[in-house]
């Protein structure tokens, strides 16, 4: 049960930056750095060999281009399907949580301190779109406008935002982490994050409108995952079994009955349907847009951190402990992937090739049966 006014001190150095491991890891923070130290959103990420040894929290691929993100503004780029890597120049040193491709050559890197970065050259260069200062101003301006027209709900949100900002170690910076993004070919899309943070765009991310009150999420559950299915419908997933489906006509997200009361960390659309996955080896697939769900018996208690759409009707689920499980229908088989440190995410970078990212950096894993049809793959 998290509200905007319960946000802890804004993050400095994360103890471990591993996306999806648990709700606490996605929003947990340590105390801010020493007084007078440069603010992460005002400091460019340092270029050094140390970047290649940092834990990674997110990864995405488009063709043979792979981008991974992690602590202190680290963004690593591979143009040969994860065989070799180089560090990209990044305008902030905030810890990054997630990276997604949203169109040909267009990638987004998201993170703490309200950071949203955009690349239009497949991850080679990055520009700032949002940070904790512009996010705070965006929320205040939007909800003040609604409040001026008598919207009582807007007054409540303004109070929550005020309380959250008051706990920030840096004045006028909102420290919410963004956790996922999805934008369709027409430019409509969403940014989601901790404490119910939800923004909407109609122009490909050039401008954003706060939608905190449009996700049927008054308790401000963390929103961990966004996904767009083949029919163009957007879905949301998050804490305590939160599942939502976008109702374009109503201009809001509608509640879906959840098959699981625990946290969902991810969504993935493929020919097998829409998969939702998270804590304690939980994985479910729906073939009817989230109305009914069938559990996939993965045979593990490990958190499921990612999924990749493979052959028709098949989904590869990746666990925190490095296993890759091929699910078809209600059953799954172990693909026998080598383990080597905790895993935060996976991306398909070629026929039967997955690139995993986590506490030990990146590694390639060959999985027979996963094809190269990226049109079947959801966010990656």
URVENTA-V127406 format. One record per residue. N is the residue number from 1. D_LAST is the distance of its C-alpha to the last C-alpha in whole Angstrom. Layout:
n=<N | N>
d_last=<D_LAST | D_LAST>
This chain:
n=<1 | 2 | 3 | 4 | 5 | 6 | 7 | 8 | 9 | 10 | 11 | 12 | 13 | 14 | 15 | 16 | 17 | 18 | 19 | 20 | 21 | 22 | 23 | 24 | 25 | 26 | 27 | 28 | 29 | 30 | 31 | 32 | 33 | 34 | 35 | 36 | 37 | 38 | 39 | 40 | 41 | 42 | 43 | 44 | 45 | 46 | 47 | 48 | 49 | 50 | 51 | 52 | 53 | 54 | 55 | 56 | 57 | 58 | 59 | 60 | 61 | 62 | 63 | 64 | 65 | 66 | 67 | 68 | 69 | 70 | 71 | 72 | 73 | 74 | 75 | 76 | 77 | 78 | 79 | 80 | 81 | 82 | 83 | 84 | 85 | 86 | 87 | 88 | 89 | 90 | 91 | 92 | 93 | 94 | 95 | 96 | 97 | 98 | 99 | 100 | 101 | 102 | 103 | 104 | 105 | 106 | 107 | 108 | 109 | 110 | 111 | 112 | 113 | 114 | 115 | 116 | 117 | 118 | 119 | 120 | 121 | 122 | 123 | 124 | 125 | 126 | 127 | 128 | 129 | 130 | 131 | 132 | 133 | 134 | 135 | 136 | 137 | 138 | 139 | 140 | 141 | 142 | 143 | 144 | 145 | 146 | 147 | 148 | 149 | 150 | 151 | 152 | 153 | 154 | 155 | 156 | 157 | 158 | 159 | 160 | 161 | 162 | 163 | 164 | 165 | 166 | 167 | 168 | 169 | 170 | 171 | 172 | 173 | 174 | 175 | 176 | 177 | 178 | 179 | 180 | 181 | 182 | 183 | 184 | 185 | 186 | 187 | 188 | 189 | 190 | 191 | 192 | 193 | 194 | 195 | 196 | 197 | 198 | 199 | 200 | 201 | 202 | 203 | 204 | 205 | 206 | 207 | 208 | 209 | 210 | 211 | 212 | 213 | 214 | 215 | 216 | 217 | 218 | 219 | 220 | 221 | 222 | 223 | 224 | 225 | 226 | 227 | 228 | 229 | 230 | 231 | 232 | 233 | 234 | 235 | 236 | 237 | 238 | 239 | 240 | 241 | 242 | 243 | 244 | 245 | 246 | 247 | 248 | 249 | 250 | 251 | 252 | 253 | 254 | 255 | 256 | 257 | 258 | 259 | 260 | 261 | 262 | 263 | 264 | 265 | 266 | 267 | 268 | 269 | 270 | 271 | 272 | 273 | 274 | 275 | 276 | 277 | 278 | 279 | 280 | 281 | 282 | 283 | 284 | 285 | 286 | 287 | 288 | 289 | 290 | 291 | 292 | 293 | 294 | 295 | 296 | 297 | 298 | 299 | 300 | 301 | 302 | 303 | 304 | 305 | 306 | 307 | 308 | 309 | 310 | 311 | 312 | 313 | 314 | 315 | 316 | 317 | 318 | 319 | 320 | 321 | 322 | 323 | 324 | 325 | 326 | 327 | 328 | 329 | 330 | 331 | 332 | 333 | 334 | 335 | 336 | 337 | 338 | 339 | 340 | 341 | 342 | 343 | 344 | 345 | 346 | 347 | 348 | 349 | 350 | 351 | 352 | 353 | 354 | 355 | 356 | 357 | 358 | 359 | 360 | 361 | 362 | 363 | 364 | 365 | 366 | 367 | 368 | 369 | 370 | 371 | 372 | 373 | 374 | 375 | 376 | 377 | 378 | 379 | 380>
d_last=<30 | 29 | 30 | 30 | 33 | 32 | 30 | 31 | 32 | 29 | 27 | 28 | 27 | 25 | 27 | 23 | 20 | 18 | 15 | 16 | 19 | 21 | 22 | 24 | 22 | 20 | 23 | 25 | 27 | 30 | 33 | 33 | 34 | 38 | 39 | 39 | 36 | 33 | 31 | 27 | 26 | 29 | 29 | 26 | 25 | 27 | 26 | 27 | 27 | 26 | 23 | 22 | 23 | 22 | 20 | 16 | 15 | 11 | 8 | 5 | 6 | 7 | 10 | 12 | 11 | 10 | 10 | 12 | 14 | 17 | 21 | 23 | 20 | 19 | 16 | 16 | 15 | 15 | 15 | 16 | 13 | 14 | 18 | 19 | 18 | 20 | 20 | 19 | 22 | 21 | 24 | 24 | 24 | 23 | 21 | 17 | 15 | 11 | 9 | 6 | 6 | 8 | 10 | 12 | 12 | 12 | 10 | 11 | 13 | 15 | 17 | 21 | 24 | 22 | 20 | 17 | 17 | 15 | 15 | 16 | 16 | 13 | 14 | 17 | 19 | 18 | 20 | 21 | 21 | 22 | 24 | 26 | 29 | 27 | 26 | 29 | 31 | 28 | 29 | 33 | 33 | 31 | 33 | 36 | 36 | 36 | 39 | 41 | 41 | 42 | 38 | 39 | 36 | 35 | 38 | 36 | 33 | 35 | 37 | 34 | 32 | 35 | 36 | 32 | 33 | 36 | 35 | 33 | 34 | 34 | 36 | 34 | 30 | 28 | 26 | 24 | 20 | 17 | 14 | 12 | 11 | 10 | 12 | 13 | 15 | 18 | 17 | 18 | 15 | 16 | 16 | 17 | 18 | 21 | 25 | 23 | 22 | 20 | 20 | 20 | 20 | 21 | 21 | 17 | 18 | 21 | 23 | 22 | 25 | 25 | 24 | 25 | 28 | 26 | 24 | 27 | 26 | 30 | 30 | 27 | 24 | 21 | 18 | 15 | 13 | 12 | 10 | 11 | 13 | 14 | 17 | 16 | 17 | 15 | 15 | 16 | 17 | 19 | 22 | 25 | 23 | 22 | 20 | 20 | 20 | 20 | 24 | 24 | 27 | 28 | 26 | 25 | 23 | 25 | 25 | 24 | 26 | 24 | 25 | 25 | 26 | 24 | 21 | 18 | 15 | 12 | 11 | 9 | 10 | 11 | 15 | 16 | 16 | 14 | 14 | 15 | 16 | 18 | 21 | 23 | 21 | 21 | 18 | 19 | 18 | 19 | 20 | 22 | 20 | 21 | 24 | 25 | 23 | 23 | 23 | 21 | 24 | 22 | 25 | 24 | 25 | 22 | 19 | 16 | 14 | 10 | 10 | 8 | 10 | 12 | 16 | 17 | 18 | 16 | 13 | 13 | 14 | 14 | 17 | 18 | 21 | 18 | 19 | 17 | 18 | 17 | 18 | 20 | 22 | 24 | 24 | 22 | 23 | 22 | 20 | 22 | 20 | 22 | 22 | 22 | 22 | 20 | 16 | 14 | 10 | 9 | 6 | 7 | 9 | 12 | 14 | 15 | 13 | 11 | 11 | 13 | 13 | 16 | 20 | 21 | 18 | 16 | 17 | 16 | 16 | 17 | 16 | 18 | 17 | 14 | 13 | 12 | 11 | 8 | 10 | 10 | 6 | 6 | 4 | 0>
